[in-house]
Structure formats: C-alpha cells, structure tokens
Amino acid sequence: QVQFVEFGGGLVQSGGSLRLSCVASASISNFERYDMGWYRQAPGKDREYVGGITASGATNYFEAVKSRFTISRDNPDYTIYLQMNNLQPEDAAVYHCHFKNPYLRRTWGPGAQVTVST
C-alpha cells in the first residue's frame, strides 16, 4: 500500500520554480507527529536526501538546495510541500517524500518527475 503520493512535477526552464505536494495515505494515523523528508533520485544515481521537516515544523536542507528550496507542511490536509526556486539542471530528478525514520517506510510512492531545461 502506497503511503505517500507526490504531485506537481513538470518541465521548467533553468531559473524557474515548481511546487511539489505530497499527500499521506488516510491509513496513516497522527500524521502531525511524524518527521518527514523529501528525497530525489536522478537517473543512474542513488536516492539523496533533499531536506526535511520535523513534527514541530523545524526544517533542514541539503546544502546544495538550502537557499533555494523551502519545505512546509499542512497537517490537517495530511500534506507536505516542497517549494523549489531557481531550479538548475542538476536538480532534475524524481522527487519523493517519506517518513524521516526509515523503519516506518513500507513502499515508495510514484514520485514527481522534475525536468529542468537549459
């Protein structure tokens, strides 16, 4: 059973912006209690951590995206967001969200494809 589904990917020119959404399954209880993360995987590369948001709303980011990406959450809507500004070709990847705690992860969602043209 998919635990999270990502939306909002697309094709954008270098320097452009996208906002990704990640919706949690209704089967997840107490979503607001969980620390969450965004991850990305480019072709031929390992999945890497982009950034995360704690249950209390504190955020942290991979250094390469720190000044450009912003993570937020809307707990009543079971949703977290990834606002990406000034996108660069190296940001192109499939983006996923999931629990920060790897022991809570069962399956990965379909992901959101982000393509950045030069």
Beta strands, then each sheet from edge to edge (+ up, - down):
strand 1: 4-7
strand 2: 10-13
strand 3: 18-24
strand 4: 36-41
strand 5: 48-53
strand 6: 59-61
strand 7: 69-74
strand 8: 79-84
strand 9: 93-99
strand 10: 112-117
sheet 1: 1+ 3- 8+ 7-
sheet 2: 2+ 10+ 9- 4+ 5- 6+
end
